[in-house]
Amino acid sequence: MSYAPVVLDGEDETKGSQVRTAKRPGTPASPPRRSRIGDLKIGVVYRGLAVAAAVAVGVVALIVALPSDQDEAVAGPITAPSAAPASSVPALTPDTAVPRGSASQAPASPVSASESPVAADPTPSPSPGSSLAPGYTAMEALHADPRVPKLTSKVKRVKLSRPGKRVVKDRRSGLAVPKLSRPWKSYGAAPFTTKQVLPLKGRLRGMLVTCPLPIMEQKSPRDSALLAARWTLNHHPKGARISWLASQPVKSGWMLIYRVKYGKRSSRAAVVVMDGGMSKPGLAFVTVPDTQRNRWRDITRVVSGLRVLG
């Protein structure tokens, strides 16, 4: 009987030979070699794949989010708008007046000179009559409004008459306005503080109102009066435009008289902005259509007789 040659552990074993490797006594058998991937738990493998997928998604999202120079949009210039639409009615709520220096009050909301006010259009537009664009001051918008011409030094002054004794007191604006004789009569003031009207003739009627200044007060009473006159276009028919008749300072404020042209018809109107010692100056606004032109003389009575409450 023949025996295969035996070599001790650690000695070379020739490939293809019949030499068997014998283990030394007391030496443990080496475990069989296995793939290291097979030793990993399946949960560890899944977590590794999830982390790799999350990193890939983040990289893709970052690439998509970064804009290229060619794809960036270039913002165009903003056109200065003019004013709220002539037929619109801003949402202004009256409030109890407080002494100047305390919390400011909300201005009174306008009401159309006709008996059918039209709701305001919230959609801005760069055309005349749109709301104020961001970045523009109220005076810049005024100067860009073709409905309101520039007020020059050539606009004349008027001789004011002697004020009457009968007045209507507006304690919210701190003003006293003349109480006009018949056919004028007091009317529901809301949303103003006081209101006097002529009998309705057609769609329009004469109207005299007072309230705290419904627009932002400017540094000078003159500028505040200009913005107030522009604001009164909300109370005249659509397409109304202003032409100045008189402009001059009054005690504690400024007065403007002007014609408002709309189509073939017109009205005569006036605004007086006066500091009545409240949180905002007071405003008196009177307008009379040409269908009641025989009452145009009352406009001079209003601007002459307006005063601060004592």
PyMOL commands that set and color helices and strands:
alter all, ss='L'
color gray80, all
select helices_A, chain A and resi 36-39+42-65+138-143+221-235+290-295+297-305
alter helices_A, ss='H'
color red, helices_A
select strands_A, chain A and resi 6-8+20-22+167-170+175-178+185-186+194-197+207-212+241-250+253-262+265-274+282-289+307-308
alter strands_A, ss='S'
color yellow, strands_A
deselect
rebuild
show_as cartoon
